[in-house]
Amino acid sequence: MKRIRLVLSIAGGVLLLSLVNFYIGYHAWLLIQNWLPGTSPGVFWPVFWVIALAFIICRTPLPSVFRPLARFLKVIGSYYLALMQFAIILLPVADLFYWILSLAGTDISGYISEAGAVIVALLAIFIVWGSRNAWSTVLRVHTLGLPKQFERELTIAVASDLHLGDIVGNRHLKKMVDRMNAMEPDIVLLAGDVLDDSVEPFVRHRMSEQLGKLKARYGVFAVLGNHEYYGKDIKKYTDLMNEVGIRVLQDEVAETAGVYIVGRKDKAAESMDTEGRKSVASLLEGLDMTRPVIMMDHQPTGFEAAARAGVDVLLSGHTHRGQIAPIHWITRRLFELDWGYLNKENLHVIVSSGYGTWGPPIRLASRSEIIGLSLSTN
């Protein structure tokens, strides 16, 4: 039964995706006919479907000779994902206006060209503005006082969801490293999804070497996110990180600068790791709870359990704050906190919108960000 449900779910998803893209493609074809009369449908439709399905095509196993093409298709497909989302919002509005004008008896002979021009202009604005939000990073600073004793006030630089790969590359990564190093942090924390699934571009572009330039007095630590699990090459990734001095905590605790850094396995481990993952309480068992406990857990869940166990600061990412509006309305309802700061009992929760992007390098109602934490005793 489970297999039948899976097959039906996949078939339903493919059908829905096909219908949505046909709807978009039909409107694009009407506009092309209006602006470029004589264009052959035999040329338009194959090109359109390659673009529309590029993000799926690039993920199919291909011989090594075709990998540069697959990487190109990934970039094209990523931007199309953003255009598809914008089109799903804009095209029904345009159709509704067309219907209203038709009922009112208005001359609509030039409607396709005029409405098309408006939609294309809006899409261009969304892409430009969204690219700016994705590549231009903001620093968000949180100053927290904890009811525990510190050896000294700590400055901690935090980033999540780098999604390093063929789209978010060394150029954007170098900006993050430089920005974090300029903070002169005591500790650097990477809260999951450093990879964008595959470790191959991470290796090919020698991104671990760039990450190895992060400087912190008391160490650089990371945890796994769901995308490291999707890539299915965790050992190779963690070995590369260890080689450059970054410790990836997998249900482990590190003690440094008088505080505990707790790193949970991602929630994906519950279904994708044969060992599963430990509870927060079991991870903290035996620790000196008079010391500050800072925990990284990639997906922002289990706040109550963390608070009960005595965690002082919980750092998460994963949501991207929806990345592209209006998805942030959905993430806001899926998670107790999808972005920003929450105080829950004695627990300080911070969820980052992330540094990189998944899919299109576009953000609307969301920004690329680095978190700066200043921790001291109350």
Secondary structure, 3 states (H helix, E strand, C coil): CHHHHHHHHHHHHHHHHHHHHHHHHHHHHHHHHHHCCCCCHHHHHHHHHHHHCHHHHCCCCCCHHHHHHHHHHHHHHHHHHHHHHHHHHHHHHHHHHHHHHHHCCCCCCCHHHHHHHHHHHHHHHHHHHHHHHHHCCEEEEEEEEECCCCCCCEEEEEECCCCECCCECHHHHHHHHHHHHHCCCCEEEECCCCECCCCHHHHHCCHHHHHCCCCCCCCEEEECCHHHHHHCCHHHHHHHHHHCCEEEECCEEEEECCEEEEECCCCCHHHHCCCCCCCHHHHHCCCCCCCCEEEECCCCCCHHHHHHHCCCEEEECCCHHHCECCHHHHHHHHCCCCCEEEEECCEEEEECCCCCCCCCCCCECCCCEEEEEEEEEC
